[in-house]
């Protein structure tokens, strides 16, 4: 999850990945946030999957990484709910 200030500034582009010769992800260019979210916060959630591919007929290669795997990305931009704080608390 990556927070965004507005829906317009939320980046939904596929992240650039570094992949070693064995097909393992060694580094990323995107940030992650595992902390707690606040009320009415805009979040970008991405699921990444490296799909193994093989060379097809006529040498067709569907891979888009250095190891000829296909990077599949599912992206969702969401807003957290506005919920009431328990009585006596100013923040939740």
C-alpha positions as CSV (number, residue, x, y, z in Angstrom):
1,X,0.0,0.0,0.0
2,X,1.2,3.5,-0.9
3,X,-0.6,6.6,0.4
4,X,-1.5,9.4,-2.1
5,X,-2.5,13.0,-1.4
6,X,-5.3,13.0,-4.0
7,X,-6.8,10.6,-6.5
8,X,-5.1,12.6,-9.3
9,X,-1.7,12.1,-7.8
10,X,-2.1,8.4,-7.2
11,X,0.5,6.5,-9.3
12,X,-1.0,3.4,-10.8
13,X,2.0,2.7,-13.1
14,X,3.6,-0.7,-12.9
15,X,6.8,-0.6,-10.7
16,X,10.2,-1.3,-12.2
17,X,11.7,-4.5,-10.8
18,X,15.2,-5.8,-10.6
19,X,15.3,-9.5,-11.3
20,X,18.4,-11.7,-11.0
21,X,19.3,-14.6,-13.4
22,X,17.2,-17.0,-11.3
23,X,14.1,-15.0,-11.7
24,X,14.1,-13.7,-8.1
25,X,13.2,-10.1,-7.4
26,X,16.3,-8.4,-5.9
27,X,15.1,-4.8,-5.6
28,X,12.2,-2.5,-6.3
29,X,11.7,1.1,-7.3
30,X,8.4,1.4,-5.4
31,X,7.7,2.2,-1.8
32,X,5.5,0.3,0.6
33,X,3.7,1.3,3.7
34,X,2.8,-1.2,6.3
35,X,1.9,1.3,9.0
36,X,-1.6,2.1,10.1
37,X,-3.8,4.2,7.8
38,X,-5.8,7.2,8.9
39,X,-9.4,8.0,8.3
40,X,-10.4,9.1,4.7
41,X,-6.9,8.4,3.4
42,X,-6.3,7.5,-0.3
43,X,-4.3,4.3,-0.8
44,X,-2.9,2.6,-3.9
45,X,-2.8,-1.2,-3.5
46,X,-0.9,-3.2,-6.1
47,X,-0.5,-7.0,-6.4
48,X,2.4,-8.2,-8.5
49,X,2.9,-11.6,-10.0
50,X,5.8,-12.8,-12.2
51,X,4.2,-15.2,-14.6
52,X,6.7,-17.7,-16.2
53,X,6.5,-17.7,-20.0
54,X,8.0,-19.8,-22.8
55,X,9.0,-18.8,-26.3
56,X,6.1,-19.4,-28.6
57,X,5.9,-20.2,-32.3
58,X,8.0,-18.0,-34.6
59,X,10.1,-16.9,-31.6
60,X,7.2,-14.9,-30.0
61,X,8.2,-13.9,-26.5
62,X,5.5,-12.6,-24.1
63,X,8.0,-11.8,-21.3
64,X,8.5,-8.2,-20.3
65,X,11.3,-8.7,-17.7
66,X,15.0,-9.5,-18.1
67,X,14.3,-13.2,-17.3
68,X,11.5,-13.4,-19.9
69,X,8.8,-13.6,-17.3
70,X,5.6,-11.6,-17.7
71,X,5.0,-9.0,-14.9
72,X,1.2,-9.0,-14.1
73,X,0.0,-6.0,-12.0
74,X,-3.4,-5.5,-10.4
75,X,-4.0,-2.0,-9.1
76,X,-6.8,-0.6,-6.8
77,X,-7.1,2.9,-5.6
78,X,-9.2,3.1,-2.4
79,X,-10.1,5.5,0.3
80,X,-10.3,4.4,3.9
81,X,-13.6,4.9,5.7
82,X,-14.5,7.8,7.9
83,X,-15.5,6.1,11.2
84,X,-16.4,7.7,14.6
85,X,-13.8,7.5,17.3
86,X,-14.8,5.9,20.6
87,X,-16.1,8.4,23.2
88,X,-13.3,10.2,25.0
89,X,-10.7,9.8,22.2
90,X,-9.8,12.6,19.9
91,X,-7.9,10.4,17.4
92,X,-8.4,6.8,16.3
